[in-house]
Amino acid sequence: MIEVYGLTVRGRRLARNPKNPDTPPYRVVHFLDKVRSATKETISSYCGMNPVQTAVVLRALKARNIVAEEAGDNV
């Protein structure tokens, strides 16, 4: 199963804040705001993180209700 992530309503509001620092979590939020949804691999390559860092950031953002996992199917 492919894991696809997107922003929640709270995440979309956070993405519009012009005072966001340039940190890995905010890079992920900004990227997801631009593309609507993406896989872990796409997020990793765009944000310049390895897969482990991406997993940690996504887990933290999910816990704060900023990112949600969307339904994905095998292709």
C-alpha positions as CSV (number, residue, x, y, z in Angstrom):
1,M,0.0,0.0,0.0
2,I,1.3,3.4,-0.9
3,E,1.3,6.0,1.9
4,V,0.1,9.3,0.7
5,Y,0.1,12.4,2.9
6,G,-1.7,15.7,2.8
7,L,-2.4,18.6,5.0
8,T,-5.3,18.9,7.4
9,V,-7.3,22.2,7.8
10,R,-4.9,23.1,10.6
11,G,-1.9,22.3,8.4
12,R,-3.3,24.5,5.5
13,R,-3.7,27.4,7.9
14,L,-0.2,26.9,9.3
15,A,1.3,26.8,5.7
16,R,-0.1,30.3,5.0
17,N,1.8,31.9,8.0
18,P,4.6,34.1,6.5
19,K,6.7,33.8,9.7
20,N,7.4,30.1,9.4
21,P,11.1,29.2,10.0
22,D,13.1,27.2,7.5
23,T,13.1,23.9,9.3
24,P,12.3,20.4,8.0
25,P,8.7,20.3,9.4
26,Y,7.8,23.6,7.8
27,R,9.5,22.6,4.5
28,V,7.2,19.5,4.5
29,V,4.1,21.7,5.3
30,H,5.1,24.2,2.6
31,F,5.6,21.4,0.0
32,L,2.3,19.6,0.8
33,D,0.5,23.0,0.6
34,K,1.9,23.4,-3.0
35,V,1.3,19.9,-4.3
36,R,-1.8,18.9,-2.1
37,S,-0.6,15.3,-1.5
38,A,2.6,13.3,-1.8
39,T,4.3,10.1,-0.9
40,K,7.1,9.8,1.6
41,E,9.7,9.4,-1.2
42,T,8.5,12.5,-3.0
43,I,8.6,14.5,0.3
44,S,12.1,13.2,1.1
45,S,13.5,14.2,-2.3
46,Y,11.9,17.6,-2.3
47,C,12.8,18.5,1.3
48,G,16.3,17.1,1.1
49,M,15.9,14.6,3.9
50,N,16.6,10.9,4.1
51,P,13.7,8.4,4.6
52,V,14.3,8.1,8.3
53,Q,14.2,11.9,8.9
54,T,11.1,12.1,6.7
55,A,9.3,9.4,8.7
56,V,10.2,11.2,12.0
57,V,9.0,14.6,10.8
58,L,5.7,13.1,9.4
59,R,5.1,11.2,12.6
60,A,5.5,14.5,14.6
61,L,3.3,16.4,12.2
62,K,0.6,13.7,12.4
63,A,0.7,13.8,16.2
64,R,0.1,17.6,16.0
65,N,-2.8,17.1,13.6
66,I,-1.1,19.0,10.8
67,V,-0.6,16.2,8.3
68,A,-2.9,13.3,7.7
69,E,-2.4,10.0,5.8
70,E,-4.7,9.8,2.9
71,A,-6.0,6.6,1.3
72,G,-3.6,5.2,-1.3
73,D,-3.7,2.0,-3.5
74,N,-1.0,-0.1,-5.0
75,V,-0.2,0.8,-8.5
